[in-house]
Amino acid sequence: MKEVFINYRTGDGEKTAALIDQELSRRFGPQHVFRASRSIAPGESYPDSLLAALRRSCLLLAVVGPDWTNFRTRLHDPEDWVRREIVEAFDCEVPVVPILDGRKTSRLSKADLPSELARLADLQSIPFDTHDTETGLRRVGDLVAEMVPGLDDLAQADETSPASDTVTNSIGDVSGTAVQSRDFTGDVGGTVVKGSHGPVHTGSGSIYQNSRHVSGDRHFSGDGMTYFEGDNHGGIQHRFGEPDRREDDSR
């Protein structure tokens, strides 16, 4: 079932119509959005598919570009599809919202419309700034979510309801970079561990901790230090409270 029908004029608003279609399809699923150039498959009857989709819709978005009323001849033609779709929506009592495409597009005036479309001038419209499409698309999506409450906001569900087989963050706030993965192989570098009060070594190689002096062939000295060399398998040496002296790396 299609809940949202996008009405537009080729050559005057079709790019914005495509953007709206893409955003609504992302948020609610493409099966709930009808745009003729995408939704009607090759070989299908164009008039039948179009009218059938419109009659089962809960909302019509009429994309009105800066030259929309300049197509005066077409708007007065009963066979013009832009006109037919809007008139059909009025007849079926489907709510219609004009989307004013671009900063140069003004509100519709009854003087510029045939009598069958005069109601459009009385309807509250939404401005769509083509220089800030992100804001415009979010506004249209929020409007659709409000006017068609039966739609599930898939994007919001993905952000707030993690799936059962996904990994969630359990370490709280992290200062720096944290990498989280469910399945991985190989060494893990640059791991951040919250709550540690000293260095944490997660890979191979040597660690010299709190050594005041390192010189020569990896000798060290100092009062209070921990020394690891290579891959640690239990060989940890601690020195605390002794006078400064040199100690070779074989100990």
Residue pairs with C-beta under 8 A, 6 or more apart in sequence:
1 31
1 32
1 56
2 31
2 32
2 33
2 34
2 39
2 53
2 56
2 57
3 28
3 32
3 33
3 57
3 58
3 59
3 148
3 150
3 151
4 24
4 28
4 32
4 33
4 34
4 57
4 58
4 59
4 60
4 61
4 144
4 148
5 34
5 53
5 54
5 57
5 59
5 60
5 61
5 85
5 89
5 94
6 17
6 20
6 21
6 24
6 33
6 34
6 35
6 60
6 61
6 63
7 60
7 61
7 62
7 63
7 82
7 85
7 86
7 89
8 14
8 16
8 17
8 35
8 62
8 63
8 82
9 63
9 65
9 68
9 71
9 82
11 67
12 65
12 66
12 67
12 68
12 71
12 101
13 63
13 64
13 65
13 68
13 99
13 101
14 37
14 63
16 63
16 65
16 99
16 101
16 102
16 128
16 130
17 35
17 63
18 35
18 37
19 133
19 137
20 61
20 63
20 99
20 137
20 140
21 33
21 35
21 38
23 137
23 140
23 141
24 32
24 33
24 140
24 141
24 144
25 32
25 33
26 154
26 155
27 141
27 144
27 145
27 153
27 154
27 155
27 156
28 144
28 145
28 151
28 152
28 153
28 154
29 152
29 154
30 38
32 151
33 39
34 53
34 54
34 57
36 46
36 50
39 49
39 53
40 46
40 49
40 50
50 81
50 85
51 88
54 60
54 85
54 88
54 89
54 92
54 94
55 88
55 92
57 89
57 94
58 94
58 95
58 147
58 148
58 150
59 94
59 95
59 96
59 97
59 144
59 147
59 148
60 85
60 86
60 89
60 94
60 95
60 96
60 97
61 97
61 99
61 140
61 144
62 86
62 96
62 97
62 98
62 99
62 120
63 99
63 101
63 128
64 98
64 99
64 100
64 101
64 105
64 108
64 125
65 101
65 102
65 105
66 101
66 102
66 104
66 105
68 105
68 108
69 75
69 108
69 109
69 112
69 113
71 82
72 112
74 80
74 82
74 83
75 82
75 83
75 113
75 114
75 117
76 114
77 83
78 84
83 114
83 116
83 117
86 96
86 117
86 120
87 116
87 117
88 94
89 95
89 96
90 96
90 116
90 119
95 147
96 119
96 120
96 123
97 123
97 124
97 125
97 126
97 143
97 147
98 108
98 120
98 123
98 125
98 126
99 125
99 126
99 128
99 140
100 106
100 107
100 125
100 126
100 127
100 128
101 128
101 130
102 128
102 129
102 130
103 127
103 129
103 130
103 131
105 127
107 121
107 125
108 120
108 121
108 125
109 121
110 118
110 121
113 120
113 121
126 139
126 140
126 143
127 136
128 136
128 139
128 140
129 135
129 136
130 136
144 151
145 151
145 153
162 168
166 182
167 180
167 181
167 182
169 178
169 180
171 178
171 192
171 193
171 194
172 194
173 194
174 192
174 194
175 192
176 192
177 190
177 192
178 192
179 188
179 190
179 191
187 202
187 203
187 204
188 202
188 203
189 202
189 203
191 200
191 202
193 200
198 209
199 207
199 209
201 207
201 228
201 232
204 230
204 231
205 230
206 218
206 228
206 229
206 230
207 226
207 227
207 228
208 214
208 220
208 225
208 227
209 225
209 226
209 227
209 228
210 222
210 224
210 225
210 226
211 220
211 221
211 222
211 225
211 227
212 221
212 222
212 223
212 244
213 220
213 221
213 222
214 220
217 248
217 249
218 229
218 249
219 246
219 247
219 248
219 249
220 227
220 246
220 247
220 249
221 244
221 245
221 246
221 247
222 239
222 244
223 239
223 240
223 241
223 242
223 243
223 244
224 239
224 240
224 241
225 238
225 239
226 236
226 237
226 238
227 236
227 237
228 235
228 236
229 235
229 249
237 251
239 247
